[in-house]
Amino acid sequence: MEQMRGGGEPVLEIAGLGKTYGRRGGGVRAVQDVSLTVRAGEVYGFLGANGAGKSTTIRMLLGLITPSAGTIRMFGRDLRHGQPVRRVGSLVDGGAFYPFLSGRRNLDVLARTQGLDGTGIDALLAQVGLERDGHRKVKGYSTGMRQRLGVAAALLNDPDLVILDEPANGLDAAGIQEMRALIRRLTAEHGKSVFLSSHLLNEVQQVCDRVAIIDRGVLIREASVADLLQTEASLRIVATPLEAARAALAERWPCEIDGTALVVRAEQAQAPEILRRLVEARIDVFSLAPSQRTLEEAFLAITQSETADA
């Protein structure tokens, strides 16, 4: 991943945020005591399973529902005193568009409702990969095309903070890659901050600087992606026969067979010595590389640990 961005001032601060539906005492708590901070210029991932409280939290950020507890501050301003609409753009539920208008005309209508003159719409369509389809009616758009149009709509007012709820929904592999590149450009080239909710953990791993994990309405972990992926130093070796490889190394290094590979707890600097031992033991080695867990593995380990402790 790129060097971490986002060392600037806080653009979003949530403290003790909660939402309860129903009567006091007997209501359903959808979100409980969530606190986090998003800084200028960073991509911040908001992760959780379906029903974990992600969408409820995002709707509170956007003023679509009223919190039951806690505070939300954007650019130092408490949202109870009004939302800084001009500095925030958002994509929620893919956006709502007029099906019988073209993509470009939809953006023009949205711009005018926000008091904008609509200049730059063609550039936005090109930015999200819709330059060839902007003239088409939205009713003929695929889900992925609607999602791209939603991102363009979120950028109409040139916001400083962009809140994206599942922006890669409905996109194919190429579209997901383009969306990833777009999000990176928003921070690297335009200095924007992005608050990103997604279930595509591989994409989050590649584009986010920090993440928060929410489970059953409770924030259970906030950390940089690098810290979440950090594990005890180990090497992953693909060799045959695996049992003989394990036997050749087990006296010096703790190791275990993981599927079709051997995982050895050792520093990368010890790789040449390990390789020599395997060759001396007449083991065929096909690859040897540092082992690092994925964000998906980290997410499952953290959420399953919470479930076990509950």
N, C-alpha and C positions, 0 to 999 in steps of 0.2 A: 504494500500500500504506500501511497505518497506520504511525505513527511507531514506530520499533523499540522492542520491549519487551526484557526480559531482561537488565537490568544488574546482577542480583543475584549471589549466591554460586553457585559451581558446584554443580549437583545430580548431574551425571554427568561423570566424567573417565576417558577411555580413553587408555592410554599403551602404545605398542609392541605392540598386540594382534595376535595371529596364531593361525591354526589350520591345522594340517597333518594330512591324513588319510593313513593308511598308514604304512609303515616309514620311519624316519629316513633321510634321504639319497635315498630313492626314492619318497617320498610326494608327494601332491598338496597344494600350498599354496593353500587356499581364501581365506585372509585373511592379509595380510602387513603388519606394522608400522603398524597403524592407530592414530592418535592424534587425539582431538578432545575438546572440552569443551562441555557444554550448561549454560546458566545458568538460574537461577530465573526463571520467568515468561516464557520465550521459547518459540516454536515453532521447532524445529530440523528441517530436512529432510535426509533421508539418501537420496541419489539414486544410481542406477546401473542399467545394463541387466540383463536377466535373466542370472543366473549371475555377476554382478559380485562377490558376497560379502555382499550386504545381509542376507539371511535368516540366513546363518551368524553374522554379527556380532550380530544381534538375539538369536539363540538363546544366544550366549555371555553377552549382557547379562542374560538372564533365568535363567541357570544351567541351561539345558537341555542344553548341551554344554560341555565343559571346554576352555578356551583352551590352546593349545600354548605360547604366549608372551605376555608383557605383563601389564598390570594393569587392573582395572576398579574404580573407586571411585564409590559412590553416596552422596551426602550426607556425604562425607568418610570413608566406611567402605570398606575394602578388601573386595571380595566373597569373597576367599579366607577371610575370617573370618565368613562368613555374609551372607545377602542381607537387606536391609531390606524384607521382603515387605509390611509394613503401609503403606509409603510409596510403593509402586510398583503400578501397574495396567497390564495389557497386553492387546492383541488381536493374536493370531498365527494365521494360517490361518483367519480367520473365527470362531474359537472352536469348542469342541466342546459339543454340547447333546444332551439326551435327546429324541429325535424325538416320542415319544408323550406328553410333558408340554407344558404350555403355556409360552409365553415367560415369563410371570410366575412360574410354578412352578419353571422352570429357574433363574431368578435367585434365588429363595428357597432352593433346594437349595444353590446356589453360596455364597450368603451364610452359610448355616449351617455349611458345611464350612470357612469362614474364621473361624468363631466370631462371626459378626455376627447381629443379631436380625432383619434383613430389613426394618427400617423404611426408608422412603424409596424402595422399589422402584417404587411407582407414579409417583413424581416422576421417577425415572430413565427409565422407559418413556416418559413424556411428553417428557422432554428429548431422546430419540433418535427421537421420532415414532412410537412404537409403542403409544400409549395406547389406541388402538381395537383393537389386535390382540394385546394381552398375554394375553388369555384363550384365544387359538387355539393349537392344538398346533403345535409347531415343524416337524413333518413337512410342514405345509402352507405354510410360509414360503417366500418367494422368496429368492434369493441375497442381494439387497439387504436384506431384512428380517433375515436371519440376521446380516448384517454389522452392522446397527444394534443387534441384541441383543448382539453381541459387544462393541460399544463400551459398552453399558450394563453388561455384566459387568465390563469393565475399570475402571469407575468405582464399583463396589460398595463398596470399602473407602475411598472418598474419598481417593485417592492424591495425593501431591504431584507425582509424575512419572508421566506416562502414555506408554507405548510402543505405538504403533499401526503395524502392518505392513499397508500397503495398505488403509486403512479405507474407501475409496470403491469398492472392488471390488464389482461387481454393481449399483451404484446408477445410477438414471437421472439425467437432467440436474437435475431438481428435488431428488432425493435427494443428489446431489453438493453442490448449493448449501446444503442443510440441514446436511450434514456439515461444510462449510466454516464455517458460522455457529456450529455447536456447538464446533468446535475453537477458534474465536476467543473464545467465551464462557468456555471452560475457563481461558484465560489472563487475559482482561480482567476477568471477573467473579469467578472463583474462585482466581486466582493460581497456577494449576498450570503446570507445564512439560510440553511435549509433544515427544517424539522421534518423528518421522513418516517412515516409509518409503513412497514412492509413485512410480508411473510416470506419474502425471497431472501433468505439469510446469506446466501452466497453473494448476492448483489450488495447487500448491506455491508458485508465484510470488505468488499472492494471499494466502496465509495464513502463510507462513514468514518468520521474521526472518533466519535464517542457514541455510546448507546446506553439506553435505559431499558431494563427488562421489567415488564409489569405482568403479574400473575394474580388472577382473581381479584383485580382491583387494587392490588398492593404493589408498590415499587420494591422489587427485591434486589436489584443490583444496578448500579450506574458506574461505568468505567470506560476507559479508552478501549478501542478494539484491540490494540496491541497488547494491553494487559489481560484481556479476556482470552487471547490466543496463546499467551505465554504458558508453557508447561515445563516440567522438569526436562532438562536437556536429554535428548535421546536421538538415536539414529535408526532409520528404517531401512532394512536390508532385504532385497529380493535375491534369494540364492537357492540352490538345490544341491543336496537334500537339506531341508530345513532342520530336521532333528539333529543331523550331524553338525550343522552350523551352530545350533544352540549349544551342543555339547562342547564344541571347540572354544566357545567364548564364555560359557557360564561360570568357569572357575575364576575369571577376572572381572566380568561385568554382569550385573543382573540383566536377564533378557527373557523374553517370552515370545511365543509364536502368535501372531495376529493375522489370521486368515492365510494369505499366501506370502506373508513377509515375516521377518524377524525384527522385533523392536528391542534395541539394546540401549540401556541407560548409560550413556557416555557422552562426553563433550565432543564437539565436531573436531577439535584438535587431535582426538584419539583415533580418528577415522583411518589414517594410514597404518597404524599398528594393528587395528582390527582387521583391515583388509589383508595385511601380510599373514596374520594368523589363519584366516580363512583359506588363503591360497596354499599355505603350507599344509593345511588339513585336506587339500584337494577338493575344496568346495567351489562349485561354479557360482560366481557372483555376477548378477546381471545389473544391479543398481544399488547404490548406497547414498542416502541423503538425510539431512536433518529432518526430524519428525516434528510436525506442528499440527495441533488440532484445528479444526475448522470452527467457525462461529456457530454453525449448527450443533456441533458436538458440545461446545461450551454452553450454548443456550439450553440444550437438553439436560446437561449435567446440573446446571443451576436450578432449573425449574423442577426437575425430578427430586433434587435434594430438598427443595422447599415443600414439595408434596409429601415426601417421607417424614419431614419434621412436623407437618401440620397435625 
